[in-house]
Amino acid sequence: MDDAVDGKTSRAKRRETDDAANGARTTQALRAGIAVDTVRKDSGAGRNALKLELDDENLTHKTVSADVKKAILQGRLAKKLTQAQLAQQINEKPQIVQEYESGKAIPNQQILGKLERILGVKLRGKGVGKK
């Protein structure tokens, strides 16, 4: 139970001791003029940054298509609802409905499903805008 007091297990302490001993041996060998081969561990962080840098694709989120935003607007107007009323019926903020109608929203299948149910208009798959 002593090991748990300072938050380190015996395995972690052993690893720390081994790392310190290896470091001391490496330093001793370098001082003695012996050639030492060291291996640098790669954390992987640089690799991901390089991938992003070399990636020449357009890195933007997919937004709601023009057909979907038009279908939402027409469905809402056909039901004579305001954006706020529609938002209340689907239990979302009015800003969400506004983003979908303006085409700025990132499509969320759950929200599109709620909108389809309330408006009675197909918003996903083929035949967008049909009842």
N, C-alpha and C positions, 0 to 999 in steps of 0.2 A: 504494500500500500504506500510505501515511501515514494515510489516512482510516480504515483498519481498526484502527489502533493504539488510537485513543481510542473505538472502538466505533460511530462514526457514519459513514454514507456521505456522499458529497458532496451527494446530494439532500437528506438530512436536514439537513446544515449549511446548504444554500441556503435551505431552508424556515425554519430558525431565524433566519437573517439577514433574510429577507423579513418575518417576523413582528416582529422587533425594529425594522426600518425603518418598518413600518406603525404600530407603537406610538409611535415617536418622532414621526412626521408627525402622528398624531392628537393627541398632547400639544402639539405646536407650534401646531396649529390651535386647540385649546381655549384656549391662553394668549393667542392673538391675538384671541380673541373670535369666531371664525368658528364658525357652527353646524356641528356634526359629527353625522352619522348613524352610529350604531354598531349592529351586529347581534350579539346574544348567541347563541352556539351552544348548542343544547340537547343535553345528553348522553343524554337519554332515560330516565335513572334516575328522575326525578320522575314521568314519564308512567306507568311500570310501577307505582309506588307508588300513584298515583291510581287506576289500573285496579283494583288489589287492594282499595283502600279502598271504591270504588264497587260492587264486586262483592258482591251480596247473596246469592249462592249459598252453600250449605253446603260449606265447604272441608275435607272429610274424605276420607280414602282409603277406597276400596271394600274391604271385608273379605270373608272367606269366608262364604258363605250358610249358613243353618241346615241345609239339605239336605245340603250338602257335608260339613260337620263331622260330621253324624250318620252319613253313609255311610262316612266314614273310620273313625270309632269302631267301627261295626258290622263293617266289613271286617277291621279289626285284631283285634277280639275273635273273629271267626269263624276267623281263622288262628291264634289263640292266641298273639299276639305282644304284647310290651310296647312301650311307646313307644320305648324305647331300642333294642330289637331292630329295630323297623321303621325307625327313623332310620338304623341301621347298614346295613340292606339298601338303602336309597335313597341312601346316602352323604351324609347331612345330619346336623346336630346334633339331639339329642333335643328341644331347645327348639323347633325348627322344627315337629316333629310335634305337640308340645303346643300351639303357637300355632294350628295348623290345626284341631286337635280342639276348642279352646276358642273358635274363631271370631275370633281376634284377628289372624290372619295376613292380609297383603295377598296376594291370589292370584298365584301364579307358575306359568305354564303348564308350565314344565319340571318343577317339583316335583310338580304335579298329575299330569303324565304318568307320573312315576316311581311315584307312589302307586297310580295306576290299574294299572300293570303288576304291581306286587307284590301288591296286594290283590285284583285281578281284579274291580274295581268301577268303573263309569263315574262320573267326577267332573266332567266338563266337558260342556257342551252340554245337549241335552234328554235326559231319562231318567236323571238323576243318581241313583245308588244301585242301578242295575240291573247285572246281570252280563253 
